[in-house]
Amino acid sequence: MTEQSTISAQARDMAARVERFVRDEIVPYEKDPRRDHHGAPTDELVYEMRAKARAAGVLTPHILPGGAHLNQRETAIVLIASGLSPLGPLACNTMAPDEGNMYLLGHKANAEQQERFLKPLVEGRARSAFFMTEPAADNGAGSDPGMMLTTCRRDGNHWVINGRKCFITGAAGASVGIVMAKDETPGGSGGACMFLVDLPDPAIRTDHVPNTIDSSMPGGHATVTIDNLRVPADQMLGEAGEGFKYAQVRLSPARLSHCMRWLGCCIRAHEIASDYACRRMAFGKPLIEHEGVGFMLAENLIDLKQAELMIDWCAGVLDTGSLGTTESSMAKVAVSEALMRIADRCVQVMGGTGVSEATIVEQVFREVRAFRIYDGPTEVHKWSLAKKVKRDWRERQG
Ligand SMILES: Cc1cc2nc3c(=O)[nH]c(=O)nc-3n(C[C@H](O)[C@H](O)[C@H](O)COP(=O)(O)OP(=O)(O)OC[C@H]3O[C@@H](n4cnc5c(N)ncnc54)[C@H](O)[C@@H]3O)c2cc1C
């Protein structure tokens, strides 16, 4: 049996510092009006909060000086703490998609690429975007990334990329892009490739940034057209044709870190709802003493603990060096569904206040709803788990 990874005292200390920083310095920003048209914080606000995180020694807290990454179990306690406010991950630079992109570049980029594309991200001076999904109207890559329509073709010392992408979080305002495309070079790999791209580039045109249910991610989720984008060959990440393998390297930890951050948010939403239920009177006693309300908060406690345990278990598996594809699917379904139940109960316990902008509870509800879709919808994870059930059955048959 592989030995369980451990959580160092240094990581516990960092998690405690991040929690103090988010509660004391970032929560007050929740009422800051600097938001874009779809409700996401502006870059001015993001970089102001980051300056505070830098001063407090909690910027990019999951990556140690020198570039080493905390193990996944350690990352969990730090990212849960950063998630105690929807603004916390932006301030601490633990947010999506940058956190997942940093992880990928830390594992797959060469030294030169790391210096140029990863360093500014780790230092919190730049934002990045991951270009995989394509419009449903084109029947492009979505739940099934194998349906990718965006193409790349080798042309001398360059690659030329063409296609359309959508739901590209943070594309507006990012300076680093990771673009996926299918190799259509005659005699080429025929597989998917990943490219590191300087943004903005006139060959990547923003068609529109839709209004979406969530509002925590700067830049929103753009639909873009890529028209003859020329990328120098040395900006390919790894090898041609290996793009889907690299996507797997990124996806398991990235979907787990979403679980971590949104668990932090739901812990806070539960605190707010509990406070409401203990103070608010109805029918001669505090709401919490009405069984219908008390039981909702009791169920929250159970779901919060289940989410925490599932994250810690899956993090431990990733720490063994496993890709953890099955485990991260299980964790993503279990945690996102548990968090949805928690967020919904918090709204319900708080009545009208729960759906108003008075607290972050309504935002947490909206954010977690979207989380049940990105990084693999619940049904797609269950479908891939069902395939495993059948594989295991076949193996048992011999
Ligand atoms: C807020 C947000 C941010 C995002 N950020 C990014 C980003 O930065 N970069 C990026 O590349 N993409 C991003 N995405 C895209 C996201 O990864 C896709 O939305 C997701 O993969 C689903 O693809 P789709 O939307 O095309 O849904 P579809 O593929 O059209 O699927 C629709 C529904 O069909 C069902 N379904 C599909 N397959 C199966 C199956 N096998 N079994 C059962 N049911 C199934 C599921 O219920 C699914 O929700 C983001 C999405 C959202 C909502």
PDBQT file of the ligand as one rigid body, heavy atoms in Angstrom, charges set to zero:
ROOT
HETATM    1  C1  LIG A 401     -18.824  29.002 -15.864  1.00  0.00    +0.000 C 
HETATM    2  C2  LIG A 401     -18.120  28.169 -16.882  1.00  0.00    +0.000 A 
HETATM    3  C3  LIG A 401     -16.758  28.340 -17.111  1.00  0.00    +0.000 A 
HETATM    4  C4  LIG A 401     -16.095  27.590 -18.084  1.00  0.00    +0.000 A 
HETATM    5  N1  LIG A 401     -14.757  27.836 -18.343  1.00  0.00    +0.000 NA
HETATM    6  C5  LIG A 401     -14.149  27.171 -19.362  1.00  0.00    +0.000 A 
HETATM    7  C6  LIG A 401     -12.792  27.494 -19.739  1.00  0.00    +0.000 A 
HETATM    8  O1  LIG A 401     -12.151  28.364 -19.140  1.00  0.00    +0.000 OA
HETATM    9  N2  LIG A 401     -12.240  26.838 -20.787  1.00  0.00    +0.000 N 
HETATM   10  C7  LIG A 401     -12.912  25.873 -21.470  1.00  0.00    +0.000 A 
HETATM   11  O2  LIG A 401     -12.339  25.318 -22.412  1.00  0.00    +0.000 OA
HETATM   12  N3  LIG A 401     -14.197  25.549 -21.166  1.00  0.00    +0.000 NA
HETATM   13  C8  LIG A 401     -14.825  26.177 -20.122  1.00  0.00    +0.000 A 
HETATM   14  N4  LIG A 401     -16.136  25.883 -19.806  1.00  0.00    +0.000 N 
HETATM   15  C9  LIG A 401     -16.855  24.904 -20.600  1.00  0.00    +0.000 C 
HETATM   16  C10 LIG A 401     -17.191  23.629 -19.866  1.00  0.00    +0.000 C 
HETATM   17  O3  LIG A 401     -16.041  22.853 -19.679  1.00  0.00    +0.000 OA
HETATM   18  C11 LIG A 401     -18.303  22.952 -20.662  1.00  0.00    +0.000 C 
HETATM   19  O4  LIG A 401     -19.479  23.726 -20.465  1.00  0.00    +0.000 OA
HETATM   20  C12 LIG A 401     -18.552  21.512 -20.260  1.00  0.00    +0.000 C 
HETATM   21  O5  LIG A 401     -17.470  20.700 -20.639  1.00  0.00    +0.000 OA
HETATM   22  C13 LIG A 401     -19.816  20.962 -20.923  1.00  0.00    +0.000 C 
HETATM   23  O6  LIG A 401     -19.807  21.151 -22.295  1.00  0.00    +0.000 OA
HETATM   24  P1  LIG A 401     -21.076  21.850 -23.008  1.00  0.00    +0.000 P 
HETATM   25  O7  LIG A 401     -21.388  23.110 -22.278  1.00  0.00    +0.000 OA
HETATM   26  O8  LIG A 401     -20.790  21.948 -24.464  1.00  0.00    +0.000 OA
HETATM   27  O9  LIG A 401     -22.264  20.852 -22.735  1.00  0.00    +0.000 OA
HETATM   28  P2  LIG A 401     -22.777  19.657 -23.698  1.00  0.00    +0.000 P 
HETATM   29  O10 LIG A 401     -21.599  18.856 -24.163  1.00  0.00    +0.000 OA
HETATM   30  O11 LIG A 401     -23.668  20.218 -24.722  1.00  0.00    +0.000 OA
HETATM   31  O12 LIG A 401     -23.615  18.783 -22.667  1.00  0.00    +0.000 OA
HETATM   32  C14 LIG A 401     -24.880  19.232 -22.159  1.00  0.00    +0.000 C 
HETATM   33  C15 LIG A 401     -25.363  18.290 -21.081  1.00  0.00    +0.000 C 
HETATM   34  O13 LIG A 401     -25.518  16.987 -21.638  1.00  0.00    +0.000 OA
HETATM   35  C16 LIG A 401     -25.335  16.001 -20.628  1.00  0.00    +0.000 C 
HETATM   36  N5  LIG A 401     -24.359  14.997 -21.123  1.00  0.00    +0.000 N 
HETATM   37  C17 LIG A 401     -23.311  15.167 -21.952  1.00  0.00    +0.000 A 
HETATM   38  N6  LIG A 401     -22.650  14.007 -22.132  1.00  0.00    +0.000 NA
HETATM   39  C18 LIG A 401     -23.312  13.071 -21.413  1.00  0.00    +0.000 A 
HETATM   40  C19 LIG A 401     -23.125  11.680 -21.181  1.00  0.00    +0.000 A 
HETATM   41  N7  LIG A 401     -22.108  11.005 -21.720  1.00  0.00    +0.000 N 
HETATM   42  N8  LIG A 401     -24.010  11.044 -20.353  1.00  0.00    +0.000 NA
HETATM   43  C20 LIG A 401     -25.030  11.718 -19.767  1.00  0.00    +0.000 A 
HETATM   44  N9  LIG A 401     -25.239  13.039 -19.940  1.00  0.00    +0.000 NA
HETATM   45  C21 LIG A 401     -24.407  13.702 -20.748  1.00  0.00    +0.000 A 
HETATM   46  C22 LIG A 401     -24.838  16.724 -19.384  1.00  0.00    +0.000 C 
HETATM   47  O14 LIG A 401     -25.922  16.892 -18.483  1.00  0.00    +0.000 OA
HETATM   48  C23 LIG A 401     -24.391  18.082 -19.907  1.00  0.00    +0.000 C 
HETATM   49  O15 LIG A 401     -24.525  19.119 -18.927  1.00  0.00    +0.000 OA
HETATM   50  C24 LIG A 401     -16.810  26.616 -18.820  1.00  0.00    +0.000 A 
HETATM   51  C25 LIG A 401     -18.171  26.428 -18.572  1.00  0.00    +0.000 A 
HETATM   52  C26 LIG A 401     -18.831  27.183 -17.634  1.00  0.00    +0.000 A 
HETATM   53  C27 LIG A 401     -20.306  26.963 -17.414  1.00  0.00    +0.000 C 
ENDROOT
TORSDOF 0
